[in-house]
Amino acid sequence: MIPTSSLADYVCSCEFGHFPWDEWEKAALEKGVPGDLAKLGREVMREAFQHQWTEDLQYACGLFDGGKQMLTLARRSPKRARARWQRWLDSDGLRSYRDPKTGELKP
């Protein structure tokens, strides 16, 4: 578990290839998560940090628990995980959404 106040310090101290999202992807693959879903989860976790999504979403994206909840979701309900994570990516952390009728990105 990483304290909120030191998340940036922790991430900046990681060696290349050993960021939290890299470690999560490796663990997910070891636990049998399909490769494409593990890659999506890694991307979500990375974007949550790099784009400074809300703290609630950063928690949901596993930045403070090593991705334990994400791993559980990916294993129990891969379709739900994929839909949720793709929505977060498409909306840049729920900052915008795509109108289903027009395809237009809205704030």
N, C-alpha and C positions, 0 to 999 in steps of 0.2 A: 504494500500500500504506500503510495507516494503522497505526502502532504501537498495540498493545493499550492501553498506559498513557495514550495521549492521545485515544482514541476519543471519549470524552464531550466533551472540549474541542473536538475537531474538529467534531462534530455540533452542539454549541451555538454554534459560530461561523458556521454556515451560515445563509444567508438563506432566508426562507420560500419554499418551492417548489424549493429547490436542495439539499435534504438528500440523502444518499447514495441513499436509496431512490427519490427523485424522479428523480435522474440515471440510476439504473439502469433505471427504467421507460422513460424517453425513449430510452436506448440500445437497449433490448430491442425497442421498437417500430421503431426505425430499422433493426434487423437482421432484421426480419420476424417477430418473435415475435407470435403472436395477442394482441390487446388484452386479453382476459380473463386470459390466462396472464401477461402483463406486469404486470397489476394485482395478480394473486395474488403474484407474485414481489416486487413492491414492498411489499405488505402483510407478507409474511414477513420481509423485511429490516427493516422498521420495528418490527415486534413483537419481533424478536430483540434489538434495541437497547432499546426502551422497557420490555420485561418482563425485561430482563437475563437472557436465556437463557444457558446455559453458553458458555464461550469457544469450545469446539469447534463448537457450533451457530452461534455468531456468525460464525465462520470459514466454515462451510458456507453460511451465508446471505449471504455476500459482503461483510460489513462491513469486512474487512481487505484485500480484493483488488479492490474496486470491482465485485464481482459477476461477475467473469470466469467462474468455474466455474458459477455459476447460469445465465449466458447460454449457455454451451456446452451444458449439460444441457437447457435450454429449447428450443434449436435442434435438438439431436440426438434428444432423446427427450421430446417434450412431455407424453406421457401419464405417463411416470415422474416428470417434474418436478411435474406437477399433483398426482399422488398423494402424493409425498413432502412437498411444501410444504403441502398441505391437512392431512396428518397432523400436521405440526409445529404448524400453527395450531390444529387441533382439540384438541391435547394441551398447548397452551401451552408449546411447546418440549420436548416429551416428558416433561412433569411429571406428566401423567395420561393416561389413555386411556379410550375408551368401550367398554364391554363389548359385543361384537357381538350377544350373545343378549338382553340386557336393555336395552341402550342407556344404562345407568348410567355416569356418569363416575366413574372410580376413580383414586386416587393412584398 
